[in-house]
Amino acid sequence: MTGFPSIDRFLLTDPRDVGCAEAMAVLHLYVEAVLDHGAGAAQRRYDGVAAHLADCGPCGQDYQGLLEAVRSESPR
C-alpha cells in the first residue's frame, strides 16, 4: 500500500471499529452477552466492539482473559 506500516494498518481498519477505549468501556457487557446469548448475538449487538476485538491483539487478549475468568467463576 503506502510503504508505511502504521499508515497501512490504519487504512485497513474496519470502519465499524470503535477503538480501544470504547471497547474496554463495554467489554464486561460484551462478555455478558456472549455468555448469555452466544458469540453471534454479542457480535450483532456490539458490532463495533467485535470488529475491534478481531483487529486489536491486546484487546482481544483482554477479552479472552475476562471471558475465561467469568466462565471459571460463574456456574452459568
C-alpha contacts under 8 A as a table, 3 or more apart, distances in Angstrom:
res1	aa1	res2	aa2	distance
1	M	4	F	7.98
1	M	8	D	6.31
2	T	5	P	7.73
2	T	7	I	7.17
2	T	8	D	6.27
3	G	8	D	7.37
4	F	7	I	5.46
4	F	8	D	6.10
5	P	8	D	4.99
5	P	9	R	6.14
6	S	9	R	5.18
6	S	10	F	6.27
7	I	10	F	5.01
7	I	11	L	6.15
8	D	11	L	5.11
8	D	12	L	6.27
9	R	12	L	5.17
9	R	13	T	6.32
10	F	13	T	5.26
13	T	17	D	7.04
13	T	55	D	7.62
14	D	17	D	5.41
14	D	51	A	6.61
14	D	52	H	7.83
16	R	47	D	7.00
16	R	48	G	4.77
16	R	51	A	6.32
16	R	52	H	7.87
17	D	48	G	4.70
17	D	49	V	6.44
17	D	50	A	7.74
17	D	51	A	5.07
17	D	52	H	4.68
18	V	21	A	7.95
18	V	22	E	5.94
18	V	23	A	6.33
18	V	48	G	5.10
18	V	49	V	6.02
18	V	51	A	7.73
18	V	52	H	6.22
19	G	22	E	5.87
19	G	23	A	6.11
19	G	49	V	7.81
19	G	52	H	6.12
20	C	23	A	5.17
20	C	24	M	6.00
20	C	52	H	7.33
20	C	56	C	7.96
20	C	59	C	6.88
21	A	24	M	5.31
21	A	25	A	6.17
22	E	25	A	5.00
22	E	26	V	6.59
22	E	49	V	7.81
23	A	26	V	5.57
23	A	27	L	5.74
23	A	48	G	7.93
23	A	49	V	5.23
23	A	52	H	7.08
23	A	53	L	7.83
23	A	59	C	7.91
24	M	27	L	4.92
24	M	28	H	7.94
24	M	59	C	7.52
25	A	28	H	7.75
26	V	29	L	5.25
26	V	30	Y	6.31
27	L	30	Y	4.96
27	L	31	V	6.18
27	L	49	V	7.92
27	L	63	Y	6.90
28	H	31	V	5.14
28	H	32	E	6.21
28	H	66	L	7.80
29	L	32	E	5.03
29	L	33	A	6.14
30	Y	33	A	5.07
30	Y	34	V	6.24
30	Y	42	A	6.10
30	Y	46	Y	6.97
30	Y	49	V	7.85
31	V	34	V	5.03
31	V	35	L	6.23
31	V	42	A	7.94
31	V	63	Y	7.41
31	V	66	L	7.40
31	V	67	L	5.87
32	E	35	L	5.15
32	E	36	D	5.94
33	A	36	D	5.10
33	A	37	H	5.52
33	A	38	G	6.74
33	A	39	A	7.51
33	A	41	A	7.19
33	A	42	A	5.14
34	V	37	H	5.53
34	V	38	G	4.41
34	V	39	A	4.63
34	V	40	G	7.70
34	V	41	A	7.09
34	V	42	A	5.29
35	L	38	G	5.80
35	L	39	A	7.64
35	L	76	R	7.79
37	H	40	G	7.92
37	H	41	A	5.87
37	H	42	A	6.99
38	G	41	A	5.57
38	G	42	A	6.43
39	A	42	A	5.10
39	A	43	Q	6.05
40	G	43	Q	5.09
40	G	44	R	6.23
41	A	44	R	5.13
41	A	45	R	6.13
42	A	45	R	5.12
42	A	46	Y	5.83
42	A	47	D	7.72
42	A	50	A	7.91
43	Q	46	Y	5.22
43	Q	47	D	5.01
43	Q	49	V	7.58
43	Q	50	A	5.32
44	R	47	D	5.23
46	Y	49	V	5.33
46	Y	50	A	6.21
47	D	50	A	4.98
47	D	51	A	6.07
48	G	51	A	5.09
48	G	52	H	6.21
49	V	52	H	5.01
49	V	53	L	6.10
50	A	53	L	5.15
50	A	54	A	6.19
51	A	54	A	5.26
51	A	55	D	6.51
52	H	55	D	5.23
52	H	56	C	5.85
52	H	59	C	7.82
53	L	56	C	5.36
53	L	57	G	7.17
53	L	59	C	5.84
53	L	60	G	4.67
53	L	63	Y	7.55
54	A	57	G	7.52
54	A	60	G	6.66
55	D	60	G	7.83
56	C	59	C	5.49
56	C	60	G	5.95
57	G	60	G	4.99
57	G	61	Q	6.14
58	P	61	Q	5.10
58	P	62	D	6.32
59	C	62	D	4.92
59	C	63	Y	6.15
60	G	63	Y	5.02
60	G	64	Q	6.22
61	Q	64	Q	5.07
61	Q	65	G	6.07
62	D	65	G	5.09
62	D	66	L	6.09
63	Y	66	L	5.20
63	Y	67	L	5.99
64	Q	67	L	5.09
64	Q	68	E	6.13
65	G	68	E	5.24
65	G	69	A	6.07
66	L	69	A	5.00
66	L	70	V	6.08
67	L	70	V	5.32
67	L	71	R	6.09
68	E	71	R	5.01
68	E	72	S	6.06
69	A	72	S	5.24
69	A	73	E	6.29
70	V	73	E	5.13
70	V	74	S	5.81
71	R	74	S	5.31
71	R	75	P	7.41
71	R	76	R	7.59
72	S	75	P	7.80
